[in-house]
Amino acid sequence: MFGAMKNFNKVFRVIALIGLVSQGYRAIAQDQTVIANSTYNYSVAVSITGSSFTWNVTGGTNGSNFQYTPSTTNTQSIQWLTTGTYTIQVTEVSPQGCTNPSAPVTYQVQVVAPPTIQFASTSSASCSGSAGTNLTLNLSFTGTVVYPIVVNYTIDGTPYSRTINSGTSISLGSEANILVNNTATDVTRVIQITSATSHGGNLVIGTNNTYNYTVYATPQLNPITHN
């Protein structure tokens, strides 16, 4: 009985080890999330000088679900057209025609619908501030956000652009001195999001795409009089 229990413990340890290895493999899997219509460049290191490469994308149809022209180099550009989960495969072929027995290397990509971007609120007001200072506004996203996001906007009709690498706020307007009003009349600056992209894929612009920022009038210094 003792021998049977000993063998059971050995089997249990082997099964547990297999489970840990499997979990570790899943943890290091190369997965990526992108939005539809975005374009990415994928690459692998060249292990043998003069090698050629065979690229293949599965899970859909080239030209319908994704778009790429197969490359023979170690870099491949792919545009993701529709939502879904796709697998990139690449095989390195040495100048002598040899391949790695474990080839092809695979990389999984999940393509999601473009998120919606808009301002979290649509107006605010303040006294005049310093020139060259940004106005920081909060954004609202609906859906899966993939950074970096390039936000194109206008201030009173003049176009500008900012890149957001994380978070839900955007700092803008320093180039237009948006905080400054040295006049005796309130000034309202109109900020409008015109487009936003993630790796070239367009985000959906929400209804709250216009923000009105009012800079209150600045008291003017008049000469001191006496009587």
C-alpha positions as CSV (number, residue, x, y, z in Angstrom):
1,M,0.0,0.0,0.0
2,F,2.9,2.3,0.8
3,G,4.4,1.7,-2.6
4,A,1.0,2.5,-4.3
5,M,0.8,5.7,-2.4
6,K,4.3,6.6,-3.4
7,N,3.6,6.0,-7.0
8,F,0.4,8.1,-6.7
9,N,2.4,11.0,-5.3
10,K,4.9,10.8,-8.2
11,V,2.0,10.8,-10.8
12,F,0.4,13.7,-9.0
13,R,3.6,15.7,-9.1
14,V,4.0,15.1,-12.8
15,I,0.5,16.2,-13.5
16,A,0.9,19.3,-11.4
17,L,4.2,20.1,-13.2
18,I,2.5,19.7,-16.6
19,G,-0.3,22.1,-15.4
20,L,2.2,24.7,-14.3
21,V,4.1,24.5,-17.6
22,S,0.8,24.8,-19.5
23,Q,-0.1,27.9,-17.5
24,G,3.3,29.4,-18.1
25,Y,3.0,28.9,-21.8
26,R,-0.3,30.7,-22.0
27,A,1.1,33.5,-19.9
28,I,3.9,34.2,-22.4
29,A,1.8,33.8,-25.5
30,Q,2.2,36.8,-27.8
31,D,-1.2,38.4,-28.1
32,Q,-2.2,41.8,-29.3
33,T,-5.4,43.8,-29.5
34,V,-5.9,46.3,-32.3
35,I,-8.8,48.3,-33.8
36,A,-10.3,47.6,-37.2
37,N,-8.7,49.4,-40.1
38,S,-5.4,50.0,-38.2
39,T,-2.1,49.1,-39.8
40,Y,0.9,47.5,-38.0
41,N,4.4,46.4,-39.0
42,Y,5.5,43.0,-37.6
43,S,9.0,41.8,-37.6
44,V,11.2,39.0,-36.4
45,A,15.0,38.9,-35.9
46,V,17.1,37.4,-38.7
47,S,19.1,34.4,-37.2
48,I,21.0,33.6,-40.4
49,T,22.2,36.2,-42.8
50,G,20.6,35.9,-46.2
51,S,17.5,34.1,-45.0
52,S,14.1,34.7,-46.6
53,F,10.8,34.7,-44.8
54,T,7.3,33.3,-45.5
55,W,4.4,35.2,-43.9
56,N,0.9,33.9,-43.7
57,V,-2.2,35.2,-41.9
58,T,-5.0,32.8,-41.0
59,G,-8.5,33.1,-39.5
60,G,-9.9,35.1,-42.4
61,T,-9.4,36.1,-46.0
62,N,-6.8,38.5,-47.4
63,G,-8.5,41.5,-48.9
64,S,-11.7,41.0,-46.9
65,N,-10.7,40.6,-43.2
66,F,-7.2,41.9,-43.5
67,Q,-4.9,43.3,-46.2
68,Y,-1.3,42.6,-46.8
69,T,1.1,41.8,-49.6
70,P,3.3,38.8,-48.5
71,S,6.8,39.9,-47.8
72,T,10.0,37.8,-48.2
73,T,11.9,39.9,-45.6
74,N,11.7,39.8,-41.8
75,T,9.2,42.6,-41.8
76,Q,5.5,42.5,-42.7
77,S,2.9,45.3,-42.9
78,I,-0.7,44.2,-42.2
79,Q,-3.9,46.3,-42.2
80,W,-6.7,44.8,-40.1
81,L,-10.1,45.4,-41.8
82,T,-12.7,43.6,-39.7
83,T,-13.2,42.4,-36.2
84,G,-12.1,38.9,-35.3
85,T,-9.1,36.8,-34.1
86,Y,-6.3,36.1,-36.5
87,T,-3.0,34.4,-36.4
88,I,0.2,35.6,-38.0
89,Q,2.7,32.9,-39.0
90,V,6.2,33.4,-40.2
91,T,8.9,30.9,-41.2
92,E,12.6,31.7,-41.7
93,V,14.2,29.8,-44.6
94,S,18.0,29.8,-44.7
95,P,20.0,30.4,-47.9
96,Q,20.4,26.6,-48.0
97,G,16.6,26.0,-47.8
98,C,16.6,24.9,-44.1
99,T,13.8,25.8,-41.7
100,N,13.5,25.4,-37.9
101,P,11.6,22.2,-37.0
102,S,9.3,24.3,-34.7
103,A,8.4,26.7,-37.5
104,P,6.2,28.6,-38.1
105,V,6.3,31.0,-35.3
106,T,2.7,32.3,-34.5
107,Y,1.4,35.5,-33.2
108,Q,-2.3,36.1,-32.3
109,V,-4.1,39.3,-33.0
110,Q,-7.6,40.3,-31.8
111,V,-9.3,43.0,-33.9
112,V,-12.0,45.0,-32.1
113,A,-14.5,47.6,-33.3
114,P,-13.2,51.2,-33.2
115,P,-14.1,52.9,-29.9
116,T,-16.1,56.1,-29.6
117,I,-14.2,59.3,-28.5
118,Q,-15.8,62.5,-27.3
119,F,-15.4,65.2,-24.6
120,A,-16.6,64.1,-21.1
121,S,-18.2,67.5,-20.7
122,T,-18.8,70.3,-23.2
123,S,-18.1,73.6,-21.5
124,S,-16.2,75.4,-18.8
125,A,-15.1,79.0,-18.0
126,S,-12.2,80.7,-16.2
127,C,-10.3,83.9,-15.8
128,S,-7.5,84.7,-18.1
129,G,-4.4,82.5,-17.7
130,S,-0.8,82.5,-18.8
131,A,0.3,82.4,-22.4
132,G,1.8,79.1,-23.7
133,T,-0.2,77.1,-21.1
134,N,-2.2,74.0,-22.0
135,L,-5.9,73.6,-21.3
136,T,-6.4,70.0,-20.0
137,L,-9.8,68.5,-20.8
138,N,-11.3,65.1,-20.0
139,L,-12.3,62.7,-22.7
140,S,-14.8,59.9,-22.7
141,F,-14.2,56.6,-24.5
142,T,-16.7,53.8,-25.3
143,G,-15.3,50.5,-26.3
144,T,-11.7,49.1,-26.3
145,V,-9.1,51.8,-26.5
146,V,-5.8,51.1,-28.2
147,Y,-3.0,53.6,-27.6
148,P,-1.4,55.7,-28.9
149,I,-4.3,57.8,-30.2
150,V,-3.8,60.8,-32.5
151,V,-6.5,63.4,-31.9
152,N,-7.0,66.0,-34.6
153,Y,-9.0,69.1,-33.5
154,T,-9.6,72.7,-34.3
155,I,-9.6,75.8,-32.1
156,D,-11.8,78.5,-33.6
157,G,-11.4,76.7,-37.0
158,T,-7.6,76.4,-36.9
159,P,-6.4,72.7,-37.0
160,Y,-4.1,71.2,-34.5
161,S,-3.1,67.7,-33.4
162,R,-2.2,65.9,-30.2
163,T,-1.1,62.3,-29.4
164,I,-2.4,60.5,-26.3
165,N,-0.3,57.7,-25.0
166,S,-2.4,56.7,-22.0
167,G,-5.3,57.9,-19.9
168,T,-8.5,59.9,-20.7
169,S,-7.3,63.5,-20.7
170,I,-5.9,65.7,-23.4
171,S,-3.8,68.8,-23.0
172,L,-4.2,71.3,-25.8
173,G,-4.3,74.9,-26.8
174,S,-0.8,76.2,-25.7
175,E,0.0,77.0,-29.4
176,A,-3.2,79.0,-29.6
177,N,-2.9,80.7,-26.2
178,I,-6.4,79.4,-25.5
179,L,-6.3,80.5,-21.8
180,V,-5.5,84.1,-22.5
181,N,-8.0,87.0,-22.8
182,N,-6.6,90.4,-22.1
183,T,-9.8,92.2,-23.2
184,A,-12.7,93.6,-21.3
185,T,-15.1,91.2,-23.1
186,D,-15.7,87.5,-22.4
187,V,-14.2,85.3,-25.2
188,T,-15.5,81.8,-25.9
189,R,-13.0,79.5,-27.7
190,V,-14.6,76.7,-29.6
191,I,-12.7,73.4,-29.6
192,Q,-13.9,70.6,-31.9
193,I,-12.6,67.1,-32.4
194,T,-12.5,66.5,-36.1
195,S,-10.9,63.0,-36.2
196,A,-9.0,60.5,-34.1
197,T,-6.9,57.5,-35.2
198,S,-5.1,54.5,-33.7
199,H,-2.3,53.3,-36.0
200,G,-4.3,54.8,-38.9
201,G,-7.6,53.3,-37.9
202,N,-10.4,55.8,-37.4
203,L,-12.2,56.1,-34.1
204,V,-15.9,57.0,-34.0
205,I,-16.5,60.6,-33.1
206,G,-19.2,61.0,-30.5
207,T,-21.9,63.7,-30.4
208,N,-20.0,65.6,-27.6
209,N,-17.2,66.5,-30.0
210,T,-17.4,70.3,-29.4
211,Y,-16.2,72.0,-26.3
212,N,-16.8,75.7,-25.5
213,Y,-14.2,77.3,-23.2
214,T,-15.0,80.8,-22.1
215,V,-12.3,83.1,-20.9
216,Y,-13.7,85.8,-18.7
217,A,-13.0,89.5,-19.4
218,T,-9.9,90.9,-17.8
219,P,-10.3,94.1,-15.8
220,Q,-8.6,97.0,-17.6
221,L,-6.3,99.4,-15.7
222,N,-7.7,102.9,-16.1
223,P,-5.8,106.1,-15.0
224,I,-6.4,107.2,-11.4
225,T,-8.3,110.4,-11.2
226,H,-8.8,112.8,-8.4
227,N,-11.1,115.7,-7.5
